[in-house]
């Protein structure tokens, strides 16, 4: 697949800068693959769109307060974005900038830079636990009044550098009307990395940690119909469907032509151009179909990206 197929033009005013007052009042674009029918709904009408017996699977990862604003020795600002805990004694992987002005052995407040890993990534040591800000994506330029709005209401297992944003629309009341199961995948570096190569086959996808309880997987495996909430949930389920252990790391790269073995329906937000997440959605619904639906969403003034509206692919 050529990366250019992941391009589209988005008016900047459609990039949602803040969450809605009510999580479940976002819009929901519904697409039926079998018929090609499109419906415009509100998110709190989700239960009306799901087939009887649908098991809704969510990613219960919790976002770390991972953005640390620091000072370089001798002055000057620095920033560290914690990506993943590597082991005991405060070892982490993180993004640090300005990377060209940083060097191994340098101290940035509670952070000691240990080893450059390339692409702005560092192995580092952090004193204590993360105590920074919510790591909002760079396209969100307004401050977030309540950091909990960048967490799902079911977030439990801390470890992500970004939120699984398809789940941000759920309320406890809406979840109460669904059959729900949980998996965990800690969102890492690739959320922040656009595809820069001409062919997607040349893009390197970094692995991410996941964990699924045995009883949860048995319920998911035997369900008659599974709705995956978000692309991170898809990657966990399709990794396990290929015989992977219930805990580990996944490098599964879902591209058009992929054989989906456990996901029957997908709930997702509208993704950035040239992102692996958009490629996954195209794999599930079709390249031209998603390009058409994105054009329609723009015409209908849907809100895009992390705090934006949602799409349900049946």
C-alpha positions in Angstrom: 0.0 0.0 0.0 1.4 3.4 -0.9 1.5 5.8 2.0 -0.1 8.5 -0.2 -3.4 6.6 0.0 -3.5 7.6 3.7 -3.5 11.3 2.8 -6.6 13.6 3.0 -7.2 17.3 3.5 -8.8 18.3 6.8 -9.9 21.9 7.6 -8.0 22.8 10.8 -11.2 24.0 12.5 -12.5 20.3 12.5 -9.6 19.2 14.8 -11.4 19.0 18.2 -9.5 21.0 20.8 -11.6 20.0 23.8 -13.9 17.2 24.9 -17.7 17.7 24.8 -19.3 18.4 28.2 -21.0 15.0 28.0 -18.8 12.2 26.7 -21.6 10.3 25.0 -23.1 13.3 23.2 -20.5 13.1 20.4 -21.6 12.2 17.0 -21.5 8.6 15.6 -21.1 7.8 11.9 -22.4 4.3 11.3 -21.3 2.3 8.3 -22.6 -1.1 7.3 -20.1 -3.0 5.2 -22.6 -5.5 3.8 -25.1 -2.9 2.5 -22.9 0.2 2.2 -25.5 2.1 4.2 -24.4 5.1 6.3 -26.3 6.6 9.2 -25.6 9.6 11.4 -26.3 9.0 15.1 -25.3 10.2 18.5 -23.0 8.1 20.6 -25.5 7.4 23.3 -27.6 5.6 20.6 -24.8 3.0 20.2 -26.7 0.1 21.8 -29.4 0.5 19.1 -26.9 -0.3 16.4 -25.4 -3.4 17.9 -26.4 -6.9 17.0 -28.0 -9.0 19.8 -25.4 -10.9 21.8 -22.5 -8.5 20.9 -19.6 -8.5 23.3 -18.0 -5.1 23.5 -14.2 -5.3 24.2 -12.4 -2.3 25.6 -8.8 -1.5 26.3 -8.6 -0.6 30.0 -5.1 1.0 30.0 -4.6 4.2 31.9 -2.5 7.1 30.6 0.5 8.1 32.7 1.1 11.7 33.7 4.0 11.3 31.3 4.9 14.8 30.0 7.7 16.2 32.2 8.7 19.9 31.6 12.2 20.2 32.9 15.3 22.5 32.8 18.7 21.7 31.1 21.9 22.2 33.1 22.8 25.8 32.8 19.3 26.9 31.8 17.1 26.3 28.8 13.9 24.2 28.7 13.7 20.5 28.1 10.8 18.1 27.8 10.6 14.3 28.5 7.7 12.2 27.4 7.8 8.9 29.2 6.8 6.0 26.9 7.4 2.8 28.8 8.8 1.5 32.1 11.7 -0.8 31.2 12.3 -2.4 34.6 13.1 -1.7 38.3 15.1 1.1 39.6 13.3 3.8 37.7 14.4 2.7 34.2 12.2 4.1 31.4 12.1 4.7 27.7 11.1 8.2 26.7 11.2 10.9 24.1 13.4 13.9 25.0 13.9 17.2 23.4 15.7 19.3 22.3 17.4 15.9 21.5 20.4 17.5 19.7 21.3 19.5 22.8 21.1 16.5 25.2 23.7 13.9 25.9 24.1 10.7 28.0 24.8 11.3 31.6 22.9 14.6 31.7 20.5 15.4 34.6 17.2 17.1 33.9 15.7 17.4 37.4 14.4 14.0 38.4 15.6 12.5 35.0 19.0 11.1 34.2 19.6 10.4 30.5 21.4 7.1 30.1 21.6 6.2 26.4 20.2 7.6 23.1 18.1 5.0 21.2 17.5 7.0 18.0 14.6 9.1 16.7 14.6 11.2 19.8 14.2 8.2 22.1 16.3 7.7 25.3 16.8 5.1 27.9 16.6 7.1 31.1 16.2 6.8 34.9 13.4 8.6 36.7 13.5 9.3 40.4 10.1 8.4 41.9 6.9 7.9 40.0 5.8 10.0 37.0 4.3 13.3 38.2 3.9 15.3 35.0 1.1 16.4 32.8 -1.3 14.5 30.6 0.5 13.8 27.3 -1.9 15.5 25.0 -1.1 15.1 21.3 0.6 18.1 19.6 -2.5 19.0 17.5 -4.4 19.9 20.7 -3.2 23.4 21.6 -5.7 24.3 24.3 -5.0 23.3 27.9 -7.1 20.6 29.4 -9.0 21.7 32.5 -9.6 18.2 33.8 -6.9 15.6 33.1 -9.5 12.8 33.7 -11.1 13.8 30.4 -8.1 12.2 28.7 -8.8 8.9 30.4 -11.6 6.4 29.7 -14.1 5.9 32.5 -12.9 2.3 32.8 -9.1 3.1 32.8 -7.4 0.8 35.3 -4.0 -0.4 34.4 -1.5 2.5 34.3 1.1 2.4 31.5 0.1 4.3 28.4 1.7 7.3 26.7 -1.6 8.2 25.0 -5.3 7.4 25.5 -7.2 4.8 23.5 -9.4 7.5 22.3 -12.3 5.5 20.9 -13.2 4.7 24.5 -13.4 8.4 25.6 -17.0 8.5 24.5 -18.3 6.0 27.0 -20.1 6.8 30.3 -20.8 4.3 33.1 -24.5 4.4 32.2 -23.8 3.5 28.6 -21.5 0.7 29.6 -24.1 -0.6 31.9 -26.3 -1.4 28.9 -23.6 -3.5 27.2 -21.9 -6.8 27.6 -18.3 -5.7 28.2 -15.0 -7.4 28.5 -11.5 -5.9 29.1 -8.1 -6.3 27.6 -5.0 -4.2 28.2 -2.6 -2.7 25.7 -0.3 0.1 26.7 -0.1 2.6 23.9 3.4 3.6 23.0 5.6 5.4 20.5 3.7 4.7 17.3 0.9 7.0 18.4 3.3 9.9 17.8 5.0 8.7 14.6 3.6 9.5 11.2 4.5 7.2 8.3 7.3 8.8 6.4 8.3 6.1 3.9 6.6 5.8 0.5 5.4 2.3 1.1 3.7 1.1 4.3 5.5 -2.2 4.0 8.8 -0.3 4.8 7.4 1.2 8.0 8.8 -0.2 11.2 6.1 -0.7 13.9 7.3 -0.6 17.5 6.0 -3.3 19.8 3.6 -2.6 22.6 2.9 -4.5 25.8 -0.5 -6.3 26.3 -2.1 -8.5 28.9 -5.4 -10.4 28.8 -6.9 -12.5 31.7 -7.5 -16.2 30.8 -11.2 -15.9 31.6 -11.6 -12.7 29.5 -10.0 -14.4 26.5 -12.2 -17.4 26.8 -15.3 -15.2 26.8 -14.0 -13.2 23.8 -12.9 -16.3 21.9 -16.3 -18.0 22.3 -18.5 -14.8 21.7 -20.9 -14.9 18.8 -20.1 -11.3 17.8 -17.3 -9.0 19.0 -17.1 -5.2 18.8 -13.6 -3.9 19.3 -13.4 -0.5 20.8 -10.4 1.2 19.2 -7.5 0.1 17.1 -5.5 -0.9 20.1 -8.1 -3.5 21.1 -8.1 -4.8 17.5 -4.4 -5.4 17.7 -4.7 -7.4 21.0 -7.6 -9.5 19.8 -6.0 -10.3 16.4 -2.7 -11.1 18.0 -4.3 -13.6 20.4 -6.4 -15.0 17.5 -3.1 -16.0 15.9 -2.0 -18.1 18.9 0.0 -15.6 20.8 0.4 -15.9 24.6 -2.0 -14.0 26.9 0.7 -11.6 28.0 3.6 -10.2 25.9 4.4 -7.7 23.2 2.7 -7.3 19.8 4.2 -6.0 16.6 1.1 -6.8 14.6 0.8 -4.4 11.7 -2.7 -4.5 10.2 -2.8 -3.4 6.6 -5.4 -3.8 3.8 -5.7 -7.4 2.9 -5.4 -8.5 6.5 -7.5 -11.6 7.6 -9.6 -10.6 10.6 -10.2 -13.7 12.8 -11.9 -12.3 15.9 -13.1 -8.7 15.3 -16.6 -8.5 13.8 -17.3 -4.8 14.3 -15.1 -1.8 15.0 -15.7 1.4 17.0 -13.0 4.1 16.3 -12.3 7.8 16.1 -11.2 9.7 13.0 -7.5 9.3 12.6 -4.6 11.4 11.3 -3.4 11.2 7.7 -0.4 8.9 7.1 -1.0 7.0 10.3 -0.9 3.2 10.9 -4.2 3.6 12.7 -5.9 4.8 9.5 -4.4 1.9 7.6 -5.9 -0.5 10.1 -9.4 1.0 9.7 -8.9 0.8 5.9 -8.0 -2.8 6.3 -11.3 -3.5 8.1 -13.7 -1.4 6.0 -11.9 -1.0 2.6 -9.5 1.7 1.4 -11.9 3.5 -1.0 -14.8 3.1 1.4 -12.9 4.8 4.3 -11.7 7.6 1.9 -15.3 8.2 1.0 -16.5 8.1 4.6 -13.8 10.6 5.6 -14.9 12.9 2.8 -18.5 12.6 4.0 -17.5 13.2 7.6 -15.7 16.4 6.6 -18.7 17.6 4.6 -20.9 16.9 7.6 -18.6 18.8 9.9 -17.7 15.9 12.2 -15.0 16.6 14.8 -11.7 14.8 14.3 -8.9 13.1 16.3 -8.6 12.5 20.0 -11.5 14.6 21.4 -13.5 14.3 18.2 -16.5 12.2 17.1 -16.6 8.4 16.4 -17.3 5.9 13.7 -18.9 2.5 14.0 -18.1 0.0 11.3 -20.5 -3.0 11.3 
